Each structure stands twice: as C-alpha cells, then as structure tokens.
Amino acid sequence: MPTTTIRIEDTLKARLAAAAARTGKTPHAFILDAIAETVEQSEIDAEFHRIADERWANFLATGKSVAWDDAKAWLGARSRSQRPPKPTPRTPGA
C-alpha cells in the first residue's frame, strides 16, 4: 500500500488525537475513516448533481414539470407506504 504524507498544525494534530481517542481509534484509522467518508460524500454529491442536471435538461427540452402540490401529496402517500400513481407532468401555465 502506498504512503501519503500530510502536514497538519500542532493544534489540529492535538484535536485529531483527542477525537480519535474518543472514538477508540488510532489517529491513523480516524484519518482514513475521515478521508473515506469525504470521498464517499463527494461521490454522492456528484451523482446528485448529475441527476439534477439531467432533470433540468429534460425540463428545458419538454417544458413539463410536476406541480408542487401533486408531488407533495405523492411523497406523503409514499411515506405512509401507499402506492399512489405518479403525478402527471404538465406544462406550467397551460
């Protein structure tokens, strides 16, 4: 496994050691977990933005969207384990 060196200020190093101790981890394990979580969150964010861009492009191409009240009612029903039909997209102002 390759090695990567990081330089951190003494105050942050002390905080790192204290946080690692609170979680029962070594500073090394704590850093690895923090890096893994940050990378995973970055990947989740990138996928979220990809989906949002795709949906925005679809809206621009079709002009259709789902009314907020319809979407809210559908989501509310889904949260109650119901299986309502998906709301019908419409062209705003039409």
DSSP file (Angstrom, degrees, kcal/mol; ACC not computed):
  #  RESIDUE AA STRUCTURE BP1 BP2  ACC     N-H-->O    O-->H-N    N-H-->O    O-->H-N    TCO  KAPPA ALPHA  PHI   PSI    X-CA   Y-CA   Z-CA
    1    1 A M              0   0    0      0, 0.0     0, 0.0     0, 0.0     0, 0.0   0.000 360.0 360.0 360.0 129.6    0.0    0.0    0.0
    2    2 A P        -     0   0    0      0, 0.0     2,-0.4     0, 0.0     0, 0.0  -0.256 360.0-126.0 -68.1 159.0    1.5    3.4   -1.0
    3    3 A T        -     0   0    0      2,-0.0     2,-0.4     0, 0.0     0, 0.0  -0.872  18.1-165.7-108.7 138.9    2.1    6.0    1.7
    4    4 A T        -     0   0    0     -2,-0.4     2,-0.4     2,-0.0     0, 0.0  -0.990  10.9-148.4-122.2 132.9    0.8    9.6    1.6
    5    5 A T        -     0   0    0     -2,-0.4     2,-0.4     2,-0.0    -2,-0.0  -0.848  14.3-175.0-102.9 134.5    2.3   12.2    3.9
    6    6 A I        -     0   0    0     -2,-0.4     2,-0.5     2,-0.0    -2,-0.0  -0.944  14.6-145.8-123.8 150.7    0.2   15.1    5.3
    7    7 A R        +     0   0    0     -2,-0.4     2,-0.3     0, 0.0    -2,-0.0  -0.966  22.2 176.2-115.7 127.5    1.3   18.0    7.3
    8    8 A I        -     0   0    0     -2,-0.5    -2,-0.0     2,-0.0     5,-0.0  -0.948  34.1 -99.5-130.9 152.5   -1.0   19.4    9.9
    9    9 A E     >  -     0   0    0     -2,-0.3     4,-2.5     1,-0.1     5,-0.2  -0.280  35.7-112.7 -66.8 154.7   -0.7   22.2   12.5
   10   10 A D  H  > S+     0   0    0      1,-0.2     4,-2.2     2,-0.2     5,-0.2   0.864 115.8  53.4 -57.7 -39.5    0.0   21.1   16.1
   11   11 A T  H  > S+     0   0    0      1,-0.2     4,-2.1     2,-0.2    -1,-0.2   0.912 111.3  45.4 -66.0 -40.4   -3.4   22.3   17.3
   12   12 A L  H  > S+     0   0    0      2,-0.2     4,-2.7     1,-0.2    -1,-0.2   0.876 110.5  54.8 -68.6 -36.4   -5.2   20.3   14.7
   13   13 A K  H  X S+     0   0    0     -4,-2.5     4,-2.3     2,-0.2    -2,-0.2   0.901 109.0  47.9 -62.2 -40.4   -3.0   17.3   15.5
   14   14 A A  H  X S+     0   0    0     -4,-2.2     4,-2.2     2,-0.2    -2,-0.2   0.908 112.5  48.4 -66.8 -42.0   -3.9   17.5   19.2
   15   15 A R  H  X S+     0   0    0     -4,-2.1     4,-2.7     2,-0.2    -2,-0.2   0.893 110.8  52.2 -63.8 -39.4   -7.6   17.8   18.3
   16   16 A L  H  X S+     0   0    0     -4,-2.7     4,-2.8     2,-0.2     5,-0.2   0.928 109.2  48.8 -60.9 -47.0   -7.2   14.8   16.0
   17   17 A A  H  X S+     0   0    0     -4,-2.3     4,-2.2     1,-0.2    -1,-0.2   0.901 113.2  47.5 -61.5 -41.4   -5.6   12.7   18.7
   18   18 A A  H  X S+     0   0    0     -4,-2.2     4,-2.2     2,-0.2    -2,-0.2   0.920 113.3  47.4 -67.0 -43.8   -8.4   13.6   21.2
   19   19 A A  H  X S+     0   0    0     -4,-2.7     4,-1.4     2,-0.2    -2,-0.2   0.912 112.3  49.9 -64.6 -42.0  -11.2   12.9   18.7
   20   20 A A  H  X>S+     0   0    0     -4,-2.8     5,-2.7     1,-0.2     4,-0.6   0.918 110.0  50.9 -61.9 -43.2   -9.6    9.6   17.7
   21   21 A A  H ><5S+     0   0    0     -4,-2.2     3,-0.9     1,-0.2    -1,-0.2   0.894 106.0  55.4 -62.4 -39.7   -9.3    8.6   21.4
   22   22 A R  H 3<5S+     0   0    0     -4,-2.2    -1,-0.2     1,-0.3    -2,-0.2   0.834 112.4  42.9 -62.2 -31.5  -12.9    9.4   22.0
   23   23 A T  H 3<5S-     0   0    0     -4,-1.4    -1,-0.3    -3,-0.3    -2,-0.2   0.471 114.5-115.7 -93.9  -2.1  -13.9    7.0   19.2
   24   24 A G  T <<5S+     0   0    0     -3,-0.9     2,-0.3    -4,-0.6    -3,-0.2   0.759  75.7 121.7  75.3  24.4  -11.5    4.3   20.3
   25   25 A K      < -     0   0    0     -5,-2.7    -1,-0.3    -6,-0.2    -2,-0.1  -0.769  66.9-109.4-115.2 161.0   -9.5    4.6   17.1
   26   26 A T     >  -     0   0    0     -2,-0.3     4,-2.6     1,-0.1     5,-0.2  -0.524  36.5-110.7 -77.1 157.2   -5.9    5.4   16.4
   27   27 A P  H  > S+     0   0    0      0, 0.0     4,-2.5     0, 0.0     5,-0.2   0.890 120.8  54.7 -55.1 -38.3   -5.2    8.8   14.7
   28   28 A H  H  > S+     0   0    0      2,-0.2     4,-2.4     1,-0.2     5,-0.2   0.941 110.0  44.3 -60.6 -48.6   -4.3    6.9   11.6
   29   29 A A  H  > S+     0   0    0      1,-0.2     4,-2.5     2,-0.2    -1,-0.2   0.879 112.3  53.5 -64.1 -38.2   -7.6    5.0   11.5
   30   30 A F  H  X S+     0   0    0     -4,-2.6     4,-2.3     2,-0.2    -1,-0.2   0.919 109.8  47.4 -62.4 -44.4   -9.5    8.1   12.3
   31   31 A I  H  X S+     0   0    0     -4,-2.5     4,-2.6     2,-0.2    -2,-0.2   0.918 111.3  50.8 -63.5 -44.9   -7.9    9.9    9.3
   32   32 A L  H  X S+     0   0    0     -4,-2.4     4,-2.7     1,-0.2    -2,-0.2   0.917 111.4  48.1 -60.4 -43.3   -8.6    7.0    7.0
   33   33 A D  H  X S+     0   0    0     -4,-2.5     4,-2.7     2,-0.2    -1,-0.2   0.913 111.5  50.2 -62.8 -42.4  -12.2    7.0    8.0
   34   34 A A  H  X S+     0   0    0     -4,-2.3     4,-2.2     2,-0.2    -2,-0.2   0.906 112.4  46.9 -63.9 -41.6  -12.5   10.8    7.6
   35   35 A I  H  X S+     0   0    0     -4,-2.6     4,-2.7     2,-0.2     5,-0.2   0.934 112.6  49.4 -65.3 -45.4  -11.0   10.6    4.1
   36   36 A A  H  X S+     0   0    0     -4,-2.7     4,-2.5     1,-0.2    -2,-0.2   0.911 112.3  48.0 -61.1 -43.3  -13.2    7.6    3.1
   37   37 A E  H  X S+     0   0    0     -4,-2.7     4,-2.5     2,-0.2    -1,-0.2   0.900 112.6  48.8 -64.6 -40.9  -16.3    9.5    4.3
   38   38 A T  H  X S+     0   0    0     -4,-2.2     4,-2.2    -5,-0.2    -2,-0.2   0.908 112.3  47.7 -66.3 -42.4  -15.3   12.7    2.5
   39   39 A V  H  X S+     0   0    0     -4,-2.7     4,-2.1     2,-0.2    -2,-0.2   0.930 112.8  49.2 -63.4 -45.2  -14.6   10.8   -0.8
   40   40 A E  H  X S+     0   0    0     -4,-2.5     4,-2.4     1,-0.2    -2,-0.2   0.914 111.2  49.1 -61.1 -43.3  -18.0    8.9   -0.5
   41   41 A Q  H  X S+     0   0    0     -4,-2.5     4,-2.8     1,-0.2    -1,-0.2   0.887 109.3  52.9 -64.4 -38.1  -19.9   12.2    0.2
   42   42 A S  H  X S+     0   0    0     -4,-2.2     4,-2.3     2,-0.2    -1,-0.2   0.896 109.9  48.2 -62.6 -40.2  -18.1   13.8   -2.8
   43   43 A E  H  X S+     0   0    0     -4,-2.1     4,-2.1     2,-0.2    -2,-0.2   0.894 111.9  49.3 -67.0 -40.4  -19.3   10.9   -5.0
   44   44 A I  H  X S+     0   0    0     -4,-2.4     4,-2.4     2,-0.2    -2,-0.2   0.922 111.8  49.0 -63.1 -44.6  -22.8   11.1   -3.6
   45   45 A D  H  X S+     0   0    0     -4,-2.8     4,-2.5     1,-0.2    -2,-0.2   0.906 109.9  51.4 -61.8 -42.5  -22.8   14.9   -4.3
   46   46 A A  H  X S+     0   0    0     -4,-2.3     4,-2.1     1,-0.2    -1,-0.2   0.905 111.3  47.4 -62.8 -41.6  -21.5   14.3   -7.9
   47   47 A E  H  X S+     0   0    0     -4,-2.1     4,-2.4     2,-0.2    -1,-0.2   0.894 110.6  52.6 -66.4 -39.8  -24.3   11.8   -8.6
   48   48 A F  H  X S+     0   0    0     -4,-2.4     4,-2.5     1,-0.2    -2,-0.2   0.931 111.6  45.9 -59.2 -46.7  -26.9   14.2   -7.1
   49   49 A H  H  X S+     0   0    0     -4,-2.5     4,-2.7     2,-0.2    -2,-0.2   0.859 110.1  54.2 -66.8 -35.6  -25.7   17.0   -9.4
   50   50 A R  H  X S+     0   0    0     -4,-2.1     4,-2.1     2,-0.2    -1,-0.2   0.931 111.7  44.5 -62.8 -45.1  -25.6   14.6  -12.4
   51   51 A I  H  X S+     0   0    0     -4,-2.4     4,-2.6     2,-0.2    -2,-0.2   0.916 113.4  50.6 -65.0 -43.4  -29.3   13.7  -11.8
   52   52 A A  H  X S+     0   0    0     -4,-2.5     4,-2.5     1,-0.2    -2,-0.2   0.914 111.1  48.4 -61.9 -42.9  -30.3   17.3  -11.2
   53   53 A D  H  X S+     0   0    0     -4,-2.7     4,-2.4     2,-0.2    -1,-0.2   0.899 111.7  50.2 -63.5 -40.6  -28.6   18.4  -14.4
   54   54 A E  H  X S+     0   0    0     -4,-2.1     4,-2.0     2,-0.2    -2,-0.2   0.913 112.9  45.9 -63.0 -44.1  -30.3   15.6  -16.4
   55   55 A R  H  X S+     0   0    0     -4,-2.6     4,-2.4     2,-0.2    -2,-0.2   0.876 111.7  51.4 -68.7 -37.4  -33.7   16.5  -15.0
   56   56 A W  H  X S+     0   0    0     -4,-2.5     4,-2.7     2,-0.2    -2,-0.2   0.915 109.8  49.9 -64.8 -42.5  -33.1   20.2  -15.7
   57   57 A A  H  X S+     0   0    0     -4,-2.4     4,-2.2     2,-0.2    -2,-0.2   0.894 110.3  50.9 -62.4 -39.6  -32.2   19.4  -19.2
   58   58 A N  H  X S+     0   0    0     -4,-2.0     4,-2.5     2,-0.2     5,-0.4   0.910 110.3  49.2 -64.2 -42.0  -35.3   17.3  -19.5
   59   59 A F  H  X S+     0   0    0     -4,-2.4     4,-3.4     1,-0.2    -2,-0.2   0.930 111.8  48.5 -62.3 -44.9  -37.4   20.2  -18.2
   60   60 A L  H  < S+     0   0    0     -4,-2.7    -1,-0.2     1,-0.2    -2,-0.2   0.867 114.8  46.3 -63.6 -35.2  -35.8   22.6  -20.6
   61   61 A A  H  < S+     0   0    0     -4,-2.2    -2,-0.2    -5,-0.2    -1,-0.2   0.873 129.1  21.7 -74.9 -37.5  -36.4   20.2  -23.5
   62   62 A T  H  < S-     0   0    0     -4,-2.5    -2,-0.2     2,-0.2    -3,-0.2   0.728  85.1-139.7-104.4 -26.3  -40.0   19.4  -22.7
   63   63 A G     <  +     0   0    0     -4,-3.4     2,-0.3    -5,-0.4    -4,-0.1   0.551  60.9 129.4  74.9   7.1  -41.2   22.3  -20.6
   64   64 A K        +     0   0    0     -6,-0.3     2,-0.3    27,-0.2    -1,-0.3  -0.740  26.0 157.0-101.9 144.6  -43.1   19.8  -18.4
   65   65 A S  B     -A   90   0A   0     25,-3.1    25,-3.4    -2,-0.3     2,-0.5  -0.923  41.3-102.8-149.1 173.2  -42.9   19.5  -14.6
   66   66 A V        -     0   0    0     -2,-0.3     5,-0.0    23,-0.2    25,-0.0  -0.894  41.3-111.6-104.4 131.8  -45.0   18.2  -11.7
   67   67 A A     >  -     0   0    0     -2,-0.5     4,-2.7    21,-0.4     5,-0.2  -0.305  23.5-123.6 -60.4 143.1  -46.9   20.7   -9.6
   68   68 A W  H  > S+     0   0    0      1,-0.2     4,-3.2     2,-0.2     5,-0.2   0.903 110.8  52.8 -58.1 -44.1  -45.6   21.0   -6.1
   69   69 A D  H  > S+     0   0    0      1,-0.2     4,-2.1     2,-0.2    -1,-0.2   0.892 111.6  46.9 -61.2 -38.5  -48.9   20.2   -4.5
   70   70 A D  H  > S+     0   0    0      2,-0.2     4,-2.4     1,-0.2    -1,-0.2   0.919 114.3  46.5 -67.3 -43.9  -49.1   17.0   -6.6
   71   71 A A  H  X S+     0   0    0     -4,-2.7     4,-2.8     2,-0.2     5,-0.2   0.917 112.5  50.6 -64.6 -42.6  -45.6   16.0   -5.8
   72   72 A K  H  X S+     0   0    0     -4,-3.2     4,-2.4    -5,-0.2    -1,-0.2   0.909 111.4  47.6 -63.0 -42.9  -46.1   16.7   -2.1
   73   73 A A  H  X S+     0   0    0     -4,-2.1     4,-2.3    -5,-0.2    -1,-0.2   0.909 112.9  49.3 -64.8 -41.5  -49.2   14.6   -2.0
   74   74 A W  H  X S+     0   0    0     -4,-2.4     4,-2.5     2,-0.2    -2,-0.2   0.933 112.6  46.7 -63.2 -46.6  -47.5   11.8   -3.8
   75   75 A L  H  X S+     0   0    0     -4,-2.8     4,-2.3     1,-0.2    -1,-0.2   0.891 111.1  52.6 -63.4 -39.3  -44.5   11.9   -1.5
   76   76 A G  H  X S+     0   0    0     -4,-2.4     4,-0.8    -5,-0.2    -1,-0.2   0.914 110.5  47.2 -62.1 -42.9  -46.8   12.0    1.6
   77   77 A A  H ><>S+     0   0    0     -4,-2.3     5,-2.5     1,-0.2     3,-0.8   0.912 111.4  51.0 -65.3 -42.1  -48.7    8.9    0.4
   78   78 A R  H ><5S+     0   0    0     -4,-2.5     3,-1.9     1,-0.2    -1,-0.2   0.878 105.0  56.8 -62.2 -37.3  -45.4    7.1   -0.3
   79   79 A S  H 3<5S+     0   0    0     -4,-2.3    -1,-0.2     1,-0.3    -2,-0.2   0.725 104.2  53.7 -68.1 -18.9  -44.1    7.9    3.2
   80   80 A R  T <<5S-     0   0    0     -4,-0.8    -1,-0.3    -3,-0.8    -2,-0.2   0.129 124.3-106.5 -97.9  19.0  -47.3    6.2    4.5
   81   81 A S  T < 5S+     0   0    0     -3,-1.9    -3,-0.2     1,-0.2     2,-0.2   0.692  75.5 140.0  64.1  22.5  -46.4    3.1    2.5
   82   82 A Q      < -     0   0    0     -5,-2.5    -1,-0.2    -6,-0.1    -2,-0.1  -0.526  50.5-139.2 -87.5 163.6  -49.2    3.7    0.0
   83   83 A R        +     0   0    0     -2,-0.2     3,-0.1    -3,-0.1    -5,-0.1  -0.564  31.8 170.9-122.2  65.2  -48.6    3.1   -3.8
   84   84 A P        -     0   0    0      0, 0.0     2,-0.1     0, 0.0   -10,-0.0  -0.345  42.6 -94.5 -72.7 158.2  -50.3    6.1   -5.5
   85   85 A P        -     0   0    0      0, 0.0     3,-0.1     0, 0.0    -2,-0.0  -0.412  50.8 -94.8 -66.9 149.6  -49.9    6.6   -9.3
   86   86 A K        -     0   0    0      1,-0.1   -15,-0.1    -3,-0.1    -3,-0.0  -0.354  48.0 -99.1 -63.3 144.5  -47.1    9.0  -10.2
   87   87 A P        -     0   0    0      0, 0.0    -1,-0.1     0, 0.0   -16,-0.0  -0.305  39.8-109.5 -63.0 150.4  -48.3   12.6  -10.7
   88   88 A T        -     0   0    0     -3,-0.1   -21,-0.4     1,-0.1   -23,-0.1  -0.694  29.0-123.8 -84.6 126.5  -48.8   13.6  -14.3
   89   89 A P        -     0   0    0      0, 0.0     2,-0.3     0, 0.0   -23,-0.2  -0.377  34.4-175.3 -64.3 148.1  -46.3   16.1  -15.6
   90   90 A R  B     -A   65   0A   0    -25,-3.4   -25,-3.1   -27,-0.0     3,-0.0  -0.934  31.9-105.3-140.2 163.1  -47.8   19.3  -17.0
   91   91 A T    >   -     0   0    0     -2,-0.3     3,-2.2   -27,-0.2   -27,-0.2  -0.833  46.3-113.5 -91.1 120.2  -46.6   22.4  -18.8
   92   92 A P  T 3  S+     0   0    0      0, 0.0    -1,-0.0     0, 0.0   -26,-0.0  -0.231  99.3  16.8 -55.6 136.6  -46.6   25.3  -16.4
   93   93 A G  T 3         0   0    0      1,-0.1    -2,-0.0    -3,-0.0     0, 0.0   0.381 360.0 360.0  83.9  -4.5  -49.2   28.0  -17.3
   94   94 A A    <         0   0    0     -3,-2.2    -1,-0.1     0, 0.0    -3,-0.0   0.465 360.0 360.0 -94.0 360.0  -51.1   25.6  -19.6
